[in-house]
């Protein structure tokens, strides 16, 4: 009789991964299937010979695993590989529409939602959907409602969505599913609370780390393995990739770049301390300074448009930059110079191959990149910064959505 501690020999792969505590041959075969799928996910299509060599398995074993995954509809034969000499072997790879992953990137005033297939193609995306991130039960319920509505509007069956990745700013423990910055109201992990509301397994992640992973897997990153991704938004976050893997630190909260005490000021940061980088070089700081300048009478198109300084948003300032507003450009440059000091310190410490600028402030492109680059040259060691590239994200809003989806896929295929 089938129970939760064993795996039915006729169970599909999806049923196998949802079962608890598989043992013996079933456990070994499940992990081999995961390795096979993970290889296709990371490296693309492959022949049986290539799979045998990479996974160090026999031809009969690989063939047996492939047949089982083909029967489950997860893998398909893509035809002959004509690039090899002699009799061409068959190429195998993931079946794109066999599984899907949902990514939710939660921002201060909006959310981005996206669905990817098994081959990381974006099937549907909805960007900049209005939403106010507030640390209340009502805000949490609204988030759950928006997720349910998005799922209801899809043309695929809900059962094909294997998991949901949700990105939040602040301190997230992705292993336990707890958020300590938002929605920490109950004893149960936030991931389980949302899961009970939407009916699909949920994985939480820090937004900057998810964005870093998205950019690493499908964005501006090429062959680089040591990358720092800076999420320049209302706050300042960082995702760290070392030797091709996300770095979490002992407690899982690495990357709090915005809270480096870089300034000697009396401005209280959102973390409760003074002098953090965020107090002078974040989106919050930029909005505060812009409001002060408007109240002092500085000329800007936002004043001409009758905009109330108290109603000013970061998005307004970024739009003003793109419309060649002098005040907006000057304050973005000032923000870039201050960020550059902090980034110079990171380069001196990490000596990375690549620093990627992401988040809403990065959408101003050279208006912020050039002041950052100039300050890096001034304050970092030339032997290090000569080997560090500085690029702007190519995924933009989609970095977090794609990163969330790919992290879910990666975690479901992980061997425990």
C-alpha positions as CSV (number, residue, x, y, z in Angstrom):
1,X,0.0,0.0,0.0
2,X,1.3,3.5,-0.8
3,X,2.0,5.9,2.0
4,X,3.9,9.1,2.5
5,X,7.1,7.4,3.5
6,X,7.5,5.5,0.3
7,X,7.4,6.1,-3.4
8,X,5.1,4.3,-5.7
9,X,7.1,2.6,-8.5
10,X,4.5,4.0,-10.9
11,X,4.5,7.5,-9.5
12,X,5.3,10.4,-11.8
13,X,8.3,12.6,-11.1
14,X,6.0,15.3,-9.7
15,X,4.4,12.8,-7.3
16,X,7.9,11.6,-6.3
17,X,9.2,15.1,-5.4
18,X,6.1,15.9,-3.3
19,X,6.4,12.7,-1.3
20,X,8.2,12.8,2.0
21,X,11.3,10.8,3.0
22,X,11.9,8.5,0.1
23,X,14.4,5.8,0.8
24,X,16.6,3.2,-0.8
25,X,16.4,2.7,-4.6
26,X,13.5,5.2,-4.9
27,X,15.6,7.9,-3.2
28,X,18.6,7.2,-5.4
29,X,16.5,7.2,-8.6
30,X,14.8,10.4,-7.7
31,X,18.1,12.1,-7.2
32,X,19.4,10.8,-10.5
33,X,16.4,12.2,-12.3
34,X,17.0,15.5,-10.6
35,X,20.6,15.5,-11.7
36,X,19.5,14.8,-15.3
37,X,16.9,17.5,-15.3
38,X,19.3,20.0,-13.6
39,X,21.8,19.3,-16.3
40,X,19.3,20.1,-19.0
41,X,18.2,23.2,-17.1
42,X,21.7,24.5,-16.7
43,X,23.5,23.2,-19.8
44,X,20.8,22.8,-22.4
45,X,20.1,19.8,-24.6
46,X,22.5,16.8,-24.6
47,X,23.1,13.4,-26.1
48,X,23.1,10.2,-24.1
49,X,26.9,10.0,-24.5
50,X,27.3,13.5,-23.1
51,X,25.0,12.7,-20.1
52,X,26.9,9.5,-19.4
53,X,30.2,11.3,-19.3
54,X,29.0,14.3,-17.2
55,X,26.9,12.3,-14.7
56,X,29.3,9.3,-14.7
57,X,26.5,6.8,-15.4
58,X,26.2,3.8,-17.7
59,X,24.3,4.0,-21.0
60,X,21.6,1.6,-19.8
61,X,21.0,3.7,-16.7
62,X,20.8,7.0,-18.5
63,X,18.5,5.5,-21.1
64,X,16.2,4.1,-18.4
65,X,16.1,7.5,-16.6
66,X,15.4,9.3,-19.9
67,X,12.6,6.9,-20.8
68,X,10.9,7.5,-17.4
69,X,11.2,11.3,-17.8
70,X,9.9,11.1,-21.4
71,X,7.0,9.1,-20.2
72,X,6.2,11.8,-17.5
73,X,6.4,14.4,-20.3
74,X,9.3,16.3,-18.8
75,X,11.9,15.4,-21.4
76,X,11.7,15.0,-25.2
77,X,13.8,13.9,-28.1
78,X,14.9,16.9,-30.1
79,X,16.1,14.8,-33.1
80,X,19.6,14.1,-34.4
81,X,22.7,16.1,-33.4
82,X,24.3,16.8,-36.8
83,X,27.3,18.6,-35.3
84,X,29.1,15.3,-34.6
85,X,30.8,13.0,-37.1
86,X,29.6,9.6,-38.1
87,X,26.1,8.4,-37.1
88,X,24.4,11.4,-35.4
89,X,23.0,10.6,-31.9
90,X,19.7,12.0,-30.6
91,X,19.6,15.2,-28.6
92,X,17.4,15.2,-25.5
93,X,16.2,18.2,-23.5
94,X,13.4,19.6,-21.3
95,X,9.8,19.8,-22.6
96,X,9.1,23.5,-22.2
97,X,5.3,23.3,-21.4
98,X,5.6,20.4,-19.0
99,X,6.1,22.6,-15.9
100,X,5.9,26.3,-15.0
101,X,7.1,28.6,-12.2
102,X,5.6,31.8,-11.0
103,X,7.8,34.7,-9.8
104,X,6.5,37.7,-7.7
105,X,8.8,40.6,-7.3
106,X,7.4,42.9,-4.5
107,X,8.4,46.6,-4.6
108,X,7.5,49.5,-2.5
109,X,4.6,50.8,-4.7
110,X,4.1,48.0,-7.2
111,X,4.7,44.3,-7.9
112,X,6.0,42.5,-11.0
113,X,4.5,39.1,-11.8
114,X,5.8,36.6,-14.3
115,X,5.4,33.0,-15.4
116,X,8.2,30.9,-16.9
117,X,8.2,27.5,-18.5
118,X,10.6,24.6,-17.7
119,X,13.2,26.1,-20.1
120,X,13.1,29.5,-18.4
121,X,11.2,31.2,-21.2
122,X,8.9,34.0,-19.9
123,X,5.4,33.0,-20.9
124,X,3.5,35.8,-19.3
125,X,4.6,38.9,-17.4
126,X,2.8,41.8,-15.8
127,X,5.0,44.7,-14.7
128,X,4.4,47.7,-12.4
129,X,1.0,46.5,-11.1
130,X,-0.1,49.0,-8.4
131,X,0.5,47.6,-4.8
132,X,1.5,49.3,-1.6
133,X,4.0,47.3,0.5
134,X,3.0,48.1,4.1
135,X,3.8,45.9,7.1
136,X,0.1,45.1,7.8
137,X,-2.2,42.1,7.6
138,X,-4.3,43.9,5.0
139,X,-1.2,44.4,2.7
140,X,-0.4,40.7,3.0
141,X,-4.0,39.7,2.1
142,X,-3.9,42.1,-0.9
143,X,-0.7,40.4,-2.1
144,X,-2.3,37.0,-1.9
145,X,-5.3,38.3,-3.8
146,X,-3.2,39.6,-6.6
147,X,-1.3,36.3,-6.9
148,X,-4.6,34.4,-7.0
149,X,-6.0,36.7,-9.7
150,X,-2.9,36.4,-11.8
151,X,-3.1,32.6,-11.6
152,X,-6.8,32.7,-12.5
153,X,-6.0,34.6,-15.6
154,X,-3.5,32.0,-17.0
155,X,-4.4,29.6,-19.8
156,X,-2.5,26.7,-18.2
157,X,-3.8,24.5,-15.5
158,X,-2.8,25.4,-12.0
159,X,-1.4,21.9,-11.4
160,X,1.4,22.6,-13.8
161,X,2.8,25.5,-11.7
162,X,5.3,23.6,-9.5
163,X,6.2,26.6,-7.2
164,X,6.0,30.3,-6.6
165,X,9.0,32.4,-5.8
166,X,8.3,35.7,-3.9
167,X,10.9,38.4,-3.4
168,X,10.7,40.8,-0.5
169,X,13.2,43.4,0.7
170,X,15.0,43.0,4.0
171,X,15.9,40.0,6.0
172,X,14.6,36.7,4.6
173,X,15.6,33.2,5.7
174,X,14.9,31.3,2.5
175,X,15.6,27.9,4.1
176,X,12.9,28.3,6.8
177,X,10.5,30.6,4.8
178,X,10.5,33.4,7.4
179,X,10.5,37.1,6.7
180,X,11.8,39.3,9.5
181,X,11.2,42.7,7.8
182,X,7.7,42.3,6.5
183,X,4.6,40.3,7.5
184,X,6.1,38.7,10.6
185,X,2.8,38.4,12.4
186,X,2.4,34.7,13.1
187,X,4.6,31.8,14.4
188,X,4.2,30.0,11.1
189,X,6.7,30.8,8.3
190,X,5.4,33.4,5.8
191,X,6.0,31.0,3.0
192,X,3.5,28.5,4.5
193,X,1.0,31.3,5.2
194,X,0.9,32.4,1.6
195,X,1.0,28.8,0.4
196,X,-2.2,28.1,2.3
197,X,-3.8,31.1,0.6
198,X,-2.8,30.4,-3.0
199,X,-2.6,26.6,-3.0
200,X,0.9,26.2,-4.5
201,X,4.3,25.7,-2.8
202,X,5.9,29.0,-2.0
203,X,9.6,29.9,-1.7
204,X,10.7,33.3,-0.2
205,X,13.9,35.1,-1.2
206,X,15.5,38.5,-0.6
207,X,14.7,40.7,-3.7
208,X,18.3,41.7,-4.4
209,X,19.6,38.1,-4.3
210,X,16.8,37.0,-6.6
211,X,17.6,39.8,-9.0
212,X,21.3,38.9,-8.9
213,X,20.4,35.3,-9.8
214,X,18.1,36.3,-12.7
215,X,20.9,38.6,-14.1
216,X,23.5,35.8,-13.6
217,X,21.4,33.2,-15.4
218,X,19.8,35.2,-18.2
219,X,21.0,38.8,-18.1
220,X,24.1,40.9,-18.6
221,X,26.4,38.3,-17.1
222,X,28.4,36.3,-19.6
223,X,31.2,34.0,-18.4
224,X,31.8,35.8,-15.1
225,X,31.6,33.8,-11.9
226,X,32.3,36.4,-9.2
227,X,29.6,39.2,-9.4
228,X,28.2,41.8,-7.2
229,X,24.6,42.9,-8.1
230,X,23.5,46.2,-6.6
231,X,19.8,46.8,-6.3
232,X,19.5,50.6,-6.3
233,X,15.9,51.4,-5.4
234,X,14.2,53.1,-2.5
235,X,16.7,51.2,-0.4
236,X,20.1,49.7,-1.4
237,X,20.5,45.9,-1.5
238,X,23.2,43.6,-2.9
239,X,23.2,40.1,-4.2
240,X,26.6,38.3,-4.1
241,X,27.6,35.6,-6.5
242,X,30.9,33.8,-5.7
243,X,32.2,31.1,-8.1
244,X,28.8,30.9,-9.7
245,X,26.8,30.5,-6.5
246,X,24.7,32.9,-4.4
247,X,26.4,33.8,-1.2
248,X,24.2,34.0,1.9
249,X,26.5,34.2,4.9
250,X,26.2,32.3,8.1
251,X,22.7,33.5,9.0
252,X,21.5,34.0,5.4
253,X,21.4,37.8,5.5
254,X,24.5,38.8,3.6
255,X,24.4,41.8,1.2
256,X,23.2,44.6,3.5
257,X,25.3,47.0,1.5
258,X,23.0,49.9,2.2
259,X,23.7,49.7,5.9
260,X,27.5,50.3,5.7
261,X,28.0,53.3,8.2
262,X,29.7,55.5,5.6
263,X,28.6,58.9,6.7
264,X,28.9,61.0,9.8
265,X,25.4,62.4,10.0
266,X,22.4,62.4,12.3
267,X,19.9,61.0,9.8
268,X,18.1,58.0,11.2
269,X,18.1,55.1,8.7
270,X,15.2,52.7,8.3
271,X,17.3,50.1,10.2
272,X,17.3,52.5,13.3
273,X,21.0,53.4,13.1
274,X,22.7,56.6,11.9
275,X,25.1,57.3,9.0
276,X,24.2,54.3,6.8
277,X,24.9,54.6,3.0
278,X,21.1,54.5,2.5
279,X,20.7,57.8,4.4
280,X,22.6,59.7,1.6
281,X,22.6,57.6,-1.5
282,X,19.3,55.7,-1.8
283,X,16.0,56.4,-3.5
284,X,14.6,57.4,-0.1
285,X,17.5,59.9,0.3
286,X,17.1,61.2,-3.3
287,X,13.3,61.9,-2.8
288,X,14.1,63.7,0.5
289,X,16.7,65.9,-1.1
290,X,14.6,66.6,-4.1
291,X,11.7,67.7,-1.8
292,X,14.0,70.0,0.1
293,X,15.3,71.6,-3.1
294,X,11.7,72.2,-4.3
295,X,10.8,73.8,-1.0
296,X,13.8,76.0,-1.3
297,X,12.6,77.2,-4.7
298,X,15.0,75.3,-7.0
299,X,13.8,75.2,-10.6
300,X,12.5,71.9,-11.9
301,X,9.8,70.7,-14.3
302,X,8.1,69.0,-11.4
303,X,7.4,72.3,-9.8
304,X,6.2,73.7,-13.1
305,X,3.8,70.8,-13.3
306,X,2.3,71.8,-9.9
307,X,3.6,68.7,-8.2
308,X,3.3,68.8,-4.4
309,X,6.7,68.0,-2.9
310,X,5.2,65.7,-0.3
311,X,3.5,63.7,-3.1
312,X,6.8,63.3,-4.9
313,X,7.9,59.7,-5.7
314,X,11.2,58.2,-6.9
315,X,9.5,57.3,-10.2
316,X,8.7,61.0,-10.7
317,X,12.4,61.9,-10.3
318,X,13.6,59.2,-12.7
319,X,11.1,60.3,-15.3
320,X,12.4,63.9,-14.8
321,X,15.9,62.6,-15.5
322,X,14.8,61.1,-18.8
323,X,13.2,64.4,-19.6
324,X,16.5,66.3,-19.1
325,X,15.5,68.0,-15.9
326,X,18.6,69.7,-14.6
327,X,17.9,69.3,-10.9
328,X,17.0,65.7,-11.2
329,X,20.2,65.0,-13.2
330,X,22.4,66.9,-10.7
331,X,20.9,65.0,-7.7
332,X,21.3,61.6,-9.5
333,X,24.9,62.4,-10.2
334,X,25.4,63.3,-6.5
335,X,23.8,60.0,-5.5
336,X,26.1,58.2,-8.0
337,X,29.2,59.8,-6.4
338,X,28.2,58.7,-2.9
339,X,27.4,55.2,-4.1
340,X,30.7,55.1,-5.9
341,X,32.5,55.4,-2.6
342,X,30.7,52.4,-1.2
343,X,31.3,50.4,-4.4
344,X,35.0,51.3,-4.4
345,X,35.2,49.7,-0.9
346,X,33.4,46.6,-2.2
347,X,35.8,46.3,-5.1
348,X,38.8,46.6,-2.7
349,X,37.3,43.8,-0.5
350,X,35.8,41.4,-3.1
351,X,37.9,42.1,-6.2
352,X,34.9,40.9,-8.4
353,X,34.9,40.3,-12.1
354,X,31.7,42.3,-12.6
355,X,29.5,44.8,-10.7
356,X,26.0,45.1,-12.1
357,X,23.8,48.1,-11.4
358,X,20.1,47.2,-11.1
359,X,16.9,48.5,-9.6
360,X,15.0,51.6,-10.5
361,X,17.9,54.1,-10.2
362,X,19.9,52.0,-12.7
363,X,17.3,52.8,-15.3
364,X,18.9,56.3,-15.5
365,X,21.8,54.5,-17.1
366,X,24.8,56.8,-17.8
367,X,23.4,59.6,-15.6
368,X,24.2,57.4,-12.6
369,X,26.8,55.0,-14.0
370,X,29.3,57.6,-15.1
371,X,29.5,59.3,-11.7
372,X,29.8,55.9,-10.0
373,X,32.6,54.9,-12.4
374,X,34.5,58.1,-11.8
375,X,34.3,57.8,-8.1
376,X,35.3,54.1,-8.2
377,X,38.4,55.1,-10.2
378,X,39.2,57.7,-7.6
379,X,38.8,55.6,-4.4
380,X,39.4,52.0,-5.3
381,X,42.8,50.4,-5.9
382,X,43.6,50.5,-9.6
383,X,45.1,47.0,-9.6
384,X,41.6,45.8,-8.7
385,X,39.2,48.1,-10.5
386,X,41.1,47.6,-13.8
387,X,39.9,44.0,-13.7
388,X,36.3,44.9,-12.6
389,X,33.7,45.6,-15.2
390,X,30.7,47.9,-14.4
391,X,27.5,47.3,-16.3
392,X,23.9,48.2,-16.1
393,X,21.3,45.4,-15.8
394,X,19.8,44.3,-19.1
395,X,16.7,42.7,-17.5
396,X,15.4,45.7,-15.7
397,X,12.1,45.0,-14.0
398,X,12.3,41.4,-15.1
399,X,15.5,40.5,-13.2
400,X,13.6,39.8,-10.0
401,X,10.7,37.9,-11.6
402,X,13.0,35.7,-13.7
403,X,15.4,35.2,-10.7
404,X,12.4,34.1,-8.5
405,X,11.2,31.6,-11.1
406,X,14.7,30.1,-11.7
407,X,15.4,29.8,-8.0
408,X,12.2,27.8,-7.5
409,X,13.2,25.6,-10.4
410,X,16.7,25.2,-9.0
411,X,15.4,24.4,-5.5
412,X,12.9,21.8,-6.7
413,X,15.7,20.0,-8.6
414,X,18.2,20.3,-5.7
415,X,19.4,17.0,-4.1
416,X,18.8,16.9,-0.4
